[in-house]
Amino acid sequence: MKTMFIALLLVAASFGSVSAQITFYDRSKDTRPARLGKCQTVDTSFMECVYEHCIYDPFFDKTEIVDEILEIGRKASRYSNYNWYIRDSIIVVDYPNGLTVADFYKLTQKIGRTSTTETLKYFDEGKLSHYESIAGDHYVYNESIPSFYWQFTDETDEICGYKCKKAIADFRGRTWNAWYAEDIPVDNGPLKFGGLPGLILKIEDSDKEHIFEAMQIRRSDKDFGHRVRSSQFSTDRKPFNKMLLNYKMDMGSVLNNSPLAPTNPDGSPLITGKRRVFYNPVEKDL
């Protein structure tokens, strides 16, 4: 509940000044140890691929760009936010004995916006686990690694110095065009994508609302896994995606329905009206 309260205050601040009755917690001066939870190691990567993810939201007619990373091991892989990857890498190297809340806050400010969203594939088990948060609450759902029915074409392109072939497939409400490198014989790609005889270096939907393109491919020898949360809700894919969509489409109503929602001195909601935020789901089959 504490994480939910902090998240509500941060959201409220983005829409206007908070009532003087609320005293904000100054993390930059907190010398207590940061409690980040333990990271459960899943595998050791032999390759990493950094992607640029361009997302277009037609409602706002706006594009946002996020850097993401695919860590590939022999038994598993992880796809996550690149800033989060950098932050955790710095913590391991520069803070071997742990860091304070203030250290963590300053590091986060320096690195930039991060995301707790991550997708892990377990090859031998044929399953994946997807982790994501909504308003400070952590969720996970499991599913089989998706099957893709690719149509192969004669089109080619060069991405990151590799000759790539093009294939097309429908997946969960969108038609996807993928470019894969046979010189990198790895069955993987951004998010949940895969099923081709080579690493997917670029993939975009037919409306170009989501474009993933590799910026860097490198060798690696680094353990990866996922952070174990003290409180985490297990759910299923479609219910979670529906809940996330409702939150993004009307954040104000969702937050005001919470007993922890910030209020004005007279008790009225601080956040009023419909508050839609930038969002365009990859999977549209709700």
Secondary structure, DSSP 4 states (H G I P E B T S, - for coil): -HHHHHHHHHHHHHHSPPPTTPPPP-GGG--SBP----EEEEEEEEEEEEEEEEEEETTTTEEEEEEEEEEEESSEEEEEEHHHHHHHHHHHHH-TT--BHHHHHHHHHHH------EEEEETTTTEEEEEEEETTEEEEEEEEPPP---EEEEEEEEETTEEEEEEEEEETTEEEEEEEETTS-----STT---SSSEEEEEEETTSSEEEEEEEEEEEEEEEEEEPPSS-EEE-HHHHHHHHHHHHH-HHHHHHTSTT--B-TTS-BSS-S----S---S----
